[in-house]
Amino acid sequence: MKKVLIILFNLLTITTMAQTKGRFEVHELGNFKLHVYYTNDALGDASYIVEGKKSLVTMEQPLFKDNVNEFNAYLNSLGKPVEKRITDYHIGGTGKHEVVMAQGMPEFTKGEIYGGMMKGFKQAFGDAITEMPTGKTETVAFGTEQTWGGVTFEFYHGASTDFPGASILIGGKAYYTHWAPVKAHASHLQISSPAAIDAEIAEAEHSLASGAELFIGGHGSATHRDAVEFKISYLKKVKELLTANKTAESFINAMNKAYPELPGAIGLEDLAKALYK
């Protein structure tokens, strides 16, 4: 819960800005295509379209109106019916359409923490935010495999310190989780406590064991196994240096020494504050 409140606080400090239209990239993954939509919105969200031979499955549809319009126009241009719309960690512009959520997430999104976060977004961004979805919700149990659009979707628990959403293995080849792995310093929005270090290591190791070749997230860019391997090594180093350093200042110095050229060093102060609170 504390982590969620930290996320809410920090995201609401982002200055409201004119939305820059996003961009699409397409990955050919055997019997399906994965269309990645980078929204370029103020929250750094990414949305997805899984294209099977006869139908489509969307994941994490956009939150901002301009992105919703652009995403829907692209979706329509593919010329295939949408069989399912998955809402995992991010409630988006699904309108009146029925959505699929992992068990426990529908109740969580209506609760004080997530509901309060969405109200905060509305206050911060005003009319730029789309209306909240009104369609029915179908729930999927963790540990189950579904087939939509001729593509399999395996639902696993996400990181234990994150929202109660799912990590999803798509077609055995693409692994979706809340945060895509990246070769950069960790954000305090993701690693908000010492417990989160172990939780994210366990999740990253599980993703590698899945056999996936592409790794995607609700935030961040599509990447490959080397980024996951780096994430695991990096977080183990964070854990090691957290134990070895008694103050936030010495931890920051140690991290800069261990990773002198790594992007994101400006965020180490916030990371240290989260770990030494």
Helices and strands as residue ranges (DSSP letters): H 2-11, E 23-28, E 33-38, E 46-51, E 56-59, H 65-77, E 82-86, E 99-102, H 105-109, H 112-125, G 126-128, E 137-140, E 145-148, E 151-157, E 166-170, E 174-179, H 194-209, E 214-219, H 225-244, H 248-258, G 265-267, H 268-275
